[in-house]
């Protein structure tokens, strides 16, 4: 299971401590000019992992400049991101969608030119994973062939991560706090993730009609 460190604000001098143990880093970018500059600095400070930009509130005017973002991948919301982002063919693309995405739209994602899908939602301070979250994750995993990432709280338990893996989740995005991700990394490393999971692609179900044998009645002459 991949562990992605999400940074809303970052101190470049301490970024190595914040993301220690992560497989990738993700910086929230609200303004393209300043955000890409900071992203370049932290990528140089920690070059051992891939870095991505999370395009949160990029204006349409700035979106035309997205092709200049110098990073390994970008995360962008499906609802308000221009198709001009496709002009940047040098970075990976992760589509951000709400967990409550309609079934019809969900089934189209595999046809889109993106590399992975990230499920997000509103996270309060007391955010925790619920059974409803698990149902959402199962629904996405059963409908998609693309890798599935989900946002989880930094307090997520090892047993919860195990359940997410069995549901079809390929990676988790965790907002980095003061304590970093070392404990979470240790918890993931101690888990056993079987290669075979009950992940399947959903298919259209047609009603089955049972047809009994026809009986021909012949009249005797």
C-alpha positions as CSV (number, residue, x, y, z in Angstrom):
1,X,0.0,0.0,0.0
2,X,1.4,3.4,-1.0
3,X,1.7,6.1,1.5
4,X,1.4,9.7,0.1
5,X,2.3,12.6,2.4
6,X,0.0,15.6,1.8
7,X,1.4,19.1,2.7
8,X,-0.9,22.1,3.0
9,X,1.9,24.4,4.2
10,X,5.6,23.4,4.4
11,X,8.8,24.5,5.9
12,X,11.4,23.6,3.3
13,X,14.1,23.2,6.0
14,X,12.1,20.5,7.8
15,X,10.3,18.9,4.9
16,X,12.6,15.8,5.0
17,X,11.3,15.1,8.6
18,X,7.7,15.6,7.6
19,X,7.7,13.1,4.7
20,X,10.1,10.5,6.2
21,X,8.6,7.1,5.4
22,X,6.3,8.3,2.6
23,X,6.4,6.8,-0.9
24,X,5.5,10.2,-2.5
25,X,4.9,13.8,-1.5
26,X,1.9,16.0,-2.5
27,X,1.9,19.8,-2.0
28,X,-1.4,21.7,-2.1
29,X,-1.2,24.5,-4.7
30,X,-3.7,27.4,-4.5
31,X,-1.6,29.9,-6.6
32,X,0.3,28.4,-9.5
33,X,3.3,30.8,-9.5
34,X,4.2,30.6,-5.8
35,X,3.1,27.0,-5.5
36,X,5.3,25.6,-8.3
37,X,8.3,27.5,-6.9
38,X,7.8,26.0,-3.5
39,X,7.2,22.6,-5.1
40,X,10.5,22.8,-6.9
41,X,12.4,23.7,-3.6
42,X,11.0,20.8,-1.7
43,X,11.6,18.4,-4.6
44,X,15.2,19.4,-4.5
45,X,15.3,19.1,-0.7
46,X,13.9,15.5,-0.8
47,X,14.7,14.1,-4.3
48,X,14.3,10.4,-3.3
49,X,10.5,10.4,-3.7
50,X,8.2,11.6,-6.5
51,X,6.5,14.9,-5.9
52,X,3.1,16.1,-7.0
53,X,1.0,19.3,-7.0
54,X,-2.5,19.2,-5.7
55,X,-4.3,21.9,-7.8
56,X,-7.0,23.1,-5.4
57,X,-8.2,26.6,-6.3
58,X,-6.4,27.3,-9.6
59,X,-8.2,29.9,-11.7
60,X,-9.0,29.3,-15.3
61,X,-6.4,31.9,-16.4
62,X,-3.7,30.0,-14.4
63,X,-4.9,26.7,-15.6
64,X,-3.5,27.5,-19.1
65,X,0.0,27.5,-17.4
66,X,-0.4,24.1,-15.8
67,X,1.7,22.6,-18.6
68,X,4.6,24.4,-17.0
69,X,4.3,22.7,-13.6
70,X,7.6,21.0,-12.9
71,X,6.6,17.9,-10.9
72,X,6.1,14.1,-11.3
73,X,2.3,14.2,-11.1
74,X,-0.6,16.4,-10.5
75,X,-3.9,15.9,-8.6
76,X,-6.8,17.9,-9.9
77,X,-10.6,18.0,-9.1
78,X,-12.8,16.7,-11.9
79,X,-15.5,19.3,-11.3
80,X,-13.6,22.5,-12.0
81,X,-10.4,21.7,-13.9
82,X,-10.1,22.7,-17.5
83,X,-9.2,20.1,-20.2
84,X,-6.1,22.2,-21.0
85,X,-4.3,20.2,-18.3
86,X,-4.0,17.5,-20.9
87,X,-1.4,19.6,-22.7
88,X,1.1,18.6,-20.1
89,X,2.1,15.1,-21.2
90,X,5.2,14.9,-19.1
91,X,3.5,14.4,-15.7
92,X,1.2,11.8,-14.3
93,X,-2.5,12.7,-13.7
94,X,-4.6,11.7,-10.8
95,X,-8.3,12.6,-11.0
96,X,-9.9,13.8,-7.7
97,X,-13.5,12.9,-7.3
98,X,-16.1,13.0,-4.5
99,X,-17.1,9.7,-2.9
100,X,-20.7,10.3,-3.8
101,X,-20.0,10.4,-7.5
102,X,-23.0,9.2,-9.6
103,X,-22.7,5.6,-10.8
104,X,-23.0,6.7,-14.5
105,X,-20.0,9.0,-14.2
106,X,-18.1,6.5,-12.2
107,X,-18.2,4.0,-15.0
108,X,-16.6,6.5,-17.4
109,X,-13.4,7.1,-15.5
110,X,-11.6,4.1,-16.9
111,X,-11.9,5.6,-20.4
112,X,-10.4,8.9,-19.3
113,X,-6.6,9.8,-19.9
114,X,-5.7,9.7,-16.2
115,X,-3.4,7.4,-14.3
116,X,-5.2,7.0,-11.0
117,X,-8.2,8.2,-9.0
118,X,-8.3,9.9,-5.6
119,X,-11.4,9.9,-3.5
120,X,-11.7,12.9,-1.2
121,X,-14.3,14.5,1.0
122,X,-14.6,17.1,3.8
123,X,-12.4,16.2,6.7
124,X,-13.1,17.9,10.0
125,X,-10.7,17.8,12.9
126,X,-12.4,14.7,14.4
127,X,-12.5,13.0,11.0
128,X,-12.6,9.2,11.1
129,X,-13.3,6.3,8.7
130,X,-16.8,5.0,8.9
131,X,-18.7,2.1,7.4
132,X,-20.1,4.4,4.8
133,X,-16.6,5.3,3.7
134,X,-15.8,1.6,3.3
135,X,-18.9,1.1,1.2
136,X,-17.8,4.0,-1.1
137,X,-14.4,2.5,-1.4
138,X,-15.8,-0.9,-2.3
139,X,-18.0,0.7,-4.9
140,X,-15.1,2.5,-6.6
141,X,-12.8,-0.5,-6.5
142,X,-15.4,-2.8,-8.0
143,X,-16.1,-0.4,-10.9
144,X,-12.6,0.7,-11.8
145,X,-9.4,-0.9,-13.1
146,X,-7.3,2.2,-12.5
147,X,-5.3,2.5,-9.2
148,X,-7.4,3.8,-6.3
149,X,-6.2,6.3,-3.7
150,X,-8.2,7.6,-0.7
151,X,-7.7,10.3,1.9
152,X,-7.5,9.0,5.4
153,X,-6.8,10.7,8.8
154,X,-3.3,10.5,10.3
155,X,-4.7,8.6,13.2
156,X,-5.8,5.7,11.0
157,X,-5.3,2.3,12.7
158,X,-3.4,-0.6,11.2
159,X,-6.5,-2.7,11.2
160,X,-8.3,-0.1,9.2
161,X,-5.5,0.0,6.6
162,X,-5.8,-3.8,6.3
163,X,-9.6,-3.5,5.6
164,X,-9.0,-0.8,3.0
165,X,-6.5,-3.0,1.2
166,X,-9.0,-5.8,1.1
167,X,-11.6,-3.4,-0.3
168,X,-9.3,-2.6,-3.2
169,X,-7.5,0.6,-2.1
170,X,-4.0,0.9,-3.5
171,X,-2.8,3.9,-1.5
172,X,-3.6,6.4,1.1
173,X,-3.1,10.1,1.2
174,X,-2.4,11.5,4.7
175,X,-2.1,15.1,5.7
176,X,1.2,15.5,7.5
177,X,1.3,16.9,11.0
178,X,4.1,17.7,13.5
179,X,4.7,14.1,14.3
180,X,5.3,13.1,10.7
181,X,4.5,9.7,9.2
182,X,7.0,7.4,10.9
183,X,4.5,5.6,13.1
184,X,2.2,5.1,10.2
185,X,5.0,3.8,8.0
186,X,5.9,1.3,10.7
187,X,2.3,0.1,11.0
188,X,2.0,-0.4,7.2
189,X,5.3,-2.3,7.1
190,X,4.1,-4.7,9.8
191,X,0.9,-5.6,7.9
192,X,0.4,-8.5,5.5
193,X,-1.1,-7.4,2.2
194,X,-2.1,-10.5,0.2
195,X,-1.6,-10.0,-3.6
196,X,-4.9,-11.5,-4.3
197,X,-7.9,-9.3,-3.4
198,X,-11.6,-9.6,-4.0
199,X,-11.4,-6.6,-6.4
200,X,-13.5,-7.0,-9.5
201,X,-14.7,-4.9,-12.4
202,X,-18.5,-4.3,-12.1
203,X,-20.4,-5.5,-15.1
204,X,-24.0,-4.9,-16.2
205,X,-26.4,-7.4,-14.8
206,X,-29.1,-8.7,-17.0
207,X,-32.3,-10.4,-15.7
208,X,-32.3,-14.1,-16.0
209,X,-35.4,-15.6,-17.4
210,X,-36.0,-19.3,-16.8
211,X,-37.5,-21.1,-19.7
212,X,-39.1,-24.4,-19.1
213,X,-39.2,-27.2,-21.6
214,X,-41.9,-26.8,-24.2
215,X,-44.5,-29.5,-24.2
216,X,-46.2,-30.4,-27.5
217,X,-49.5,-32.0,-27.3
218,X,-50.4,-34.1,-30.3
219,X,-53.9,-35.3,-31.0
220,X,-54.4,-38.8,-32.0
221,X,-56.3,-39.5,-35.1
